[in-house]
């Protein structure tokens, strides 16, 4: 009975430790030029192109939605109360540091991470992964490393685009619809001026880390699954693991910053 109660916690903690170890291995492999041979580079560029194109529409939509709901309302209210400097610091804290990395991380997870998981699981179930391993090929270096690198770069690119679209769309709406006088360029300049050195460092670091974790968790879920588990059974597990990785890493980095 006690074993049945503790099994989910033990399994979850073991999965967390495995993901941390695999993330450390990805970091070490990414620094080695020998890891970036032609097959790994081709795989990375393929996944990077797929993740950028697959997540572009969702990123633009979310950016305009957040711009209309958060930035527009904030600029209009702050302009009426003459508290634009306070608004700038709030936007940096909420939009740049918290919302953008998490939302873009979920876009990468849903649009690219689960696709990579399905591809790797099909490779495992077909026996091709085992055949490559018998030939001395490092499956993790060949598939997980390019996925983590591609998703990290895609998350950084889409995160910057998300913030730009949110600020510009919200500022434009405030300029067109607000009853108070709003200077769009001045509002954007105040947001940039409110960013501290820690914010400038934390924003890209979060995006790179969250995108890389999506790739690591997708590869770990697919390549470490039991032989009888199908893709349909693994997709919910992969999504939950990826979502927990995104939220936990974002929270820890926010506390550290």
C-alpha positions in Angstrom: 0.0 0.0 0.0 2.8 2.4 0.9 4.6 1.5 -2.3 1.5 2.3 -4.3 1.1 5.7 -2.6 4.7 6.7 -3.1 5.1 5.4 -6.6 3.8 8.5 -8.4 6.0 10.8 -6.4 9.1 8.5 -6.8 8.4 8.3 -10.6 8.0 12.1 -10.9 11.1 12.8 -8.9 13.1 10.3 -11.0 11.8 11.9 -14.2 12.9 15.3 -13.0 16.4 14.1 -12.2 16.6 12.4 -15.6 15.6 15.5 -17.4 18.1 17.5 -15.4 20.9 15.0 -16.3 19.8 15.0 -20.0 19.7 18.8 -20.1 23.3 18.9 -18.7 24.4 16.4 -21.3 22.8 18.5 -24.1 24.6 21.6 -22.8 27.9 19.7 -22.8 27.3 18.2 -26.3 26.3 21.6 -27.7 29.7 23.0 -26.8 31.6 20.2 -28.7 32.2 20.8 -32.4 32.3 17.0 -32.9 28.6 16.9 -32.0 27.6 19.1 -35.0 28.3 16.9 -37.9 26.3 17.2 -41.1 23.3 14.9 -40.0 22.9 16.8 -36.7 23.1 20.2 -38.5 20.5 19.1 -41.1 18.2 17.9 -38.4 18.6 21.1 -36.4 17.8 23.4 -39.4 14.8 21.2 -40.4 13.4 21.5 -36.9 14.2 25.2 -36.6 12.4 25.9 -39.9 9.4 23.8 -38.8 9.2 25.3 -35.3 9.5 28.9 -36.6 6.9 28.5 -39.4 4.6 26.3 -37.2 4.7 28.8 -34.3 4.6 32.1 -36.2 0.8 32.3 -36.6 0.1 31.5 -33.0 2.8 33.9 -31.8 1.4 36.8 -33.8 -2.2 36.0 -32.6 -1.2 35.8 -29.0 0.9 39.0 -29.3 -2.0 41.0 -30.7 -4.3 39.5 -28.1 -2.0 40.4 -25.2 -1.4 43.8 -26.8 -5.1 44.5 -27.0 -5.9 43.2 -23.5 -2.9 44.2 -21.5 -0.8 46.9 -23.3 -3.7 48.9 -24.7 -5.6 49.0 -21.4 -2.4 49.8 -19.5 -1.3 52.6 -21.7 -4.8 54.1 -21.8 -5.2 54.0 -18.0 -1.7 55.1 -17.2 -2.0 58.0 -19.6 -5.2 59.1 -17.9 -3.6 58.9 -14.5 -0.2 60.2 -15.7 1.6 57.1 -14.4 3.5 56.0 -17.6 6.7 55.3 -15.8 4.9 52.9 -13.4 3.2 51.2 -16.4 6.6 50.7 -18.1 8.0 48.8 -15.1 4.8 46.7 -14.8 5.0 45.8 -18.5 8.6 44.8 -18.2 7.8 42.6 -15.1 4.6 41.0 -16.4 4.9 41.0 -20.2 8.7 40.7 -20.8 9.8 38.6 -17.9 6.8 36.4 -17.2 4.1 36.2 -20.0 6.3 36.1 -23.1 8.6 33.2 -22.1 5.8 31.0 -20.8 3.3 31.6 -23.7 6.0 31.2 -26.3 7.3 28.1 -24.5 3.8 26.6 -24.7 3.6 27.5 -28.4 6.8 25.7 -29.1 5.6 22.7 -27.0 2.3 22.4 -28.8 3.4 23.2 -32.3 6.8 21.6 -32.4 7.6 19.6 -29.3 4.8 17.1 -29.7 5.6 16.7 -33.4 9.2 15.8 -32.5 7.9 13.4 -29.8 5.7 11.6 -32.4 8.6 11.4 -34.9 11.0 10.0 -32.3 8.4 7.5 -31.0 7.7 6.3 -34.5 11.5 5.8 -34.9 11.6 3.8 -31.7 8.6 1.6 -32.5 9.9 0.8 -36.0 13.1 -0.5 -34.5 15.3 2.0 -36.4 16.5 3.6 -33.1 17.7 0.3 -31.8 19.4 -0.5 -35.1 21.2 2.8 -35.1 22.2 2.2 -31.5 23.6 -1.2 -32.4 25.7 0.5 -35.1 27.2 2.8 -32.5 25.2 5.9 -33.3 24.3 8.1 -30.3 20.5 8.5 -30.8 20.3 11.2 -28.2 23.1 13.3 -29.8 21.6 12.7 -33.3 18.0 13.7 -32.4 17.7 15.2 -29.0 20.6 17.7 -29.3 19.3 19.2 -32.6 15.8 19.4 -31.2 16.8 21.2 -28.1 19.0 23.6 -30.0 16.4 24.3 -32.7 13.6 24.8 -30.1 15.8 27.1 -28.0 16.6 29.3 -31.0 13.0 29.3 -32.2 11.7 30.2 -28.7 14.1 33.1 -28.6 13.1 34.4 -32.0 9.4 34.0 -31.4 9.6 35.5 -27.9 11.2 38.7 -29.2 8.6 38.8 -32.0 5.8 38.3 -29.4 6.9 41.2 -27.2 7.4 43.5 -30.3 3.9 42.6 -31.6 2.2 43.1 -28.2 3.8 46.5 -27.6 3.3 47.8 -31.1 -0.3 46.5 -31.4 -1.3 47.7 -27.9 0.4 51.1 -28.5 -1.3 51.5 -31.8 -4.7 50.7 -30.4 -4.1 53.2 -27.6 -3.0 55.8 -30.1 -6.1 55.3 -32.3 -8.8 54.7 -29.7 -7.7 56.3 -26.4 -9.3 59.6 -25.4 -6.0 60.7 -24.0 -3.0 61.7 -26.1 -0.7 58.8 -26.5 2.8 59.0 -28.1 3.5 55.5 -29.4 7.3 55.9 -29.7 7.5 57.5 -26.3 5.6 54.6 -24.7 7.9 52.0 -26.3 10.9 54.0 -25.3 9.8 54.1 -21.7 9.3 50.3 -21.7 12.8 49.8 -23.0 14.2 52.3 -20.5 12.5 50.5 -17.6 14.4 47.3 -18.4 17.2 46.7 -16.0 20.4 44.8 -16.9 19.0 41.8 -15.0 15.8 41.9 -17.2 17.9 42.2 -20.4 19.8 39.1 -19.3 16.9 37.1 -17.9 14.6 37.5 -20.9 16.7 35.7 -23.5 18.0 33.2 -21.0 14.5 32.2 -20.1 13.5 31.8 -23.7 16.6 29.7 -24.6 16.2 27.5 -21.5 12.4 26.9 -22.0 12.8 26.0 -25.7 15.7 23.7 -24.9 13.7 22.0 -22.1 10.9 21.3 -24.5 13.3 19.5 -26.8 14.8 17.5 -24.0 11.5 16.4 -22.5 10.1 15.4 -25.9 13.2 13.3 -26.6 13.2 11.8 -23.1 9.5 10.9 -23.2 9.8 9.2 -26.6 13.1 7.4 -26.4 12.6 6.3 -22.8 9.1 5.0 -23.2 8.1 1.4 -22.8 8.0 -0.6 -26.0 4.3 -1.1 -26.1 3.3 2.5 -25.6 1.9 4.1 -28.8 2.2 7.7 -29.9 -1.4 8.4 -28.8 -0.6 7.3 -25.3 2.7 9.3 -25.1 1.4 12.6 -26.4 -0.5 13.5 -23.2 2.5 12.4 -21.1 4.8 14.5 -23.2 2.6 17.6 -23.0 2.3 17.4 -19.2 6.0 16.9 -18.8 6.8 19.7 -21.2 4.3 22.1 -19.5 5.7 21.3 -16.0 9.2 21.9 -17.3 8.3 25.2 -18.8 6.4 26.5 -15.7 8.9 25.2 -13.2 11.9 26.6 -15.0 10.2 29.9 -15.5 9.3 30.2 -11.8 12.8 29.3 -10.7 14.4 31.8 -13.0 12.0 34.5 -11.9 12.8 33.8 -8.2 16.5 33.8 -9.0 16.2 37.1 -10.9 
